[in-house]
Amino acid sequence: MHYFRDENSAEEEASRLETEKEEGKQNPLSVERMITRVRLDRQLSKRVKDEVVVEDQVELYVNDIPYAVFSCSPYEIEELVVGHLLTDGTIRKTKEITSLKISKGTVRVRLAKKHALQFQKKPRLISTSCVSGTLKIPPHLLRAAKKVGSNRSFRIGRQTVFESVKWLNSEALVFRRTGGTHASALLGEDGKVLAFSEDIGRHNAVDKVIGRTALDGASLARTLLASTGRITFEMVVKAATAGIPVVVSISAPTDKAVKAAEMFGLTLIGFARAKRFNIYTHPDRILARAQNGGRSYSNNHVRLQKVASSFSRELDKWCKPL
């Protein structure tokens, strides 16, 4: 099913969940369980009903070869698979998928042609075969990331950054019911929400919004990715591979995420809460002028273009085709 597709869909989804609960139907997003709730401040405990988020496992086969096993929320499976194949560099466009069949926890994908990427015979997240300093990145992902560094025309206002995390907080219905999901959204440069999803895994939520946006035919190169989760190295690689130039999170980035974002030319923002946020890399996409030492980001932009050009040449030295 398509989840939170338009402005009214969040209210519709909440209404549908309430209707299902009243009718005694199984809620696909959460289940009720009897728990013992302990309150230390009141020195008491009692048995109450609580909602627990649903977790499922999905096996993915690509051209009949076992490719990955997802622990995920059991909805938007098509979006999850398409987004994952895009963000790990297996496909570049959705039209490379000739068929996608979902049946009882198994997804079988058929690709239009054979790819140079050698599928492993056991499920995996990501394989590494090229090293840049202390960062291990597959060469096909490094090559894809070059496009992000050269995309310097994309600009967004500071208010759009705040609106992106505000949307996450307001629309995360499953989180509010269970406390067990992460949320992600993709916004266009005009601030319009293109896709929104929740999942028990932050990587899955990112894959789902990327998959949904790609299936809708929108350009990922003109989008901002917002997430409630910690931004790790792999999250940055996913965004860069998909061509997304800006990543925003309510939470913190890791050191390797910052290094990768700097190298790729991706703008990384963390701790976007209340009325502040931290820009860790490439601030020229967000602010017109810097306040540090009088240097303008427009001047810095020229330097970054030179860095991106140098990085592009270095990639060809570091990475050889598999």
FENCORCOR-V541911 format. One record per run of one state. SS is the DSSP state (@ for helix, = for strand, . for the rest). FROM is the first residue (numbers start at 0). TO is the last residue. Records with the same first field share a line. If there is no record, write none. Layout:
BEGIN
SS->FROM-TO ; FROM-TO
END
This chain:
BEGIN
.->0-7 ; 23-28 ; 39-42 ; 53-54 ; 62-63 ; 72-75 ; 87-92 ; 103-104 ; 111-129 ; 132-133 ; 136-137 ; 150-156 ; 171-171 ; 178-180 ; 188-191 ; 199-200 ; 215-218 ; 227-229 ; 231-231 ; 242-244 ; 249-251 ; 253-253 ; 264-265 ; 273-274 ; 281-281 ; 285-295 ; 318-321
@->8-22 ; 76-86 ; 93-95 ; 138-149 ; 157-170 ; 172-177 ; 201-214 ; 219-221 ; 232-241 ; 254-263 ; 282-284 ; 296-317
=->29-38 ; 43-52 ; 55-61 ; 64-71 ; 96-102 ; 105-110 ; 130-131 ; 134-135 ; 181-187 ; 192-198 ; 222-226 ; 230-230 ; 245-248 ; 252-252 ; 266-272 ; 275-280
END
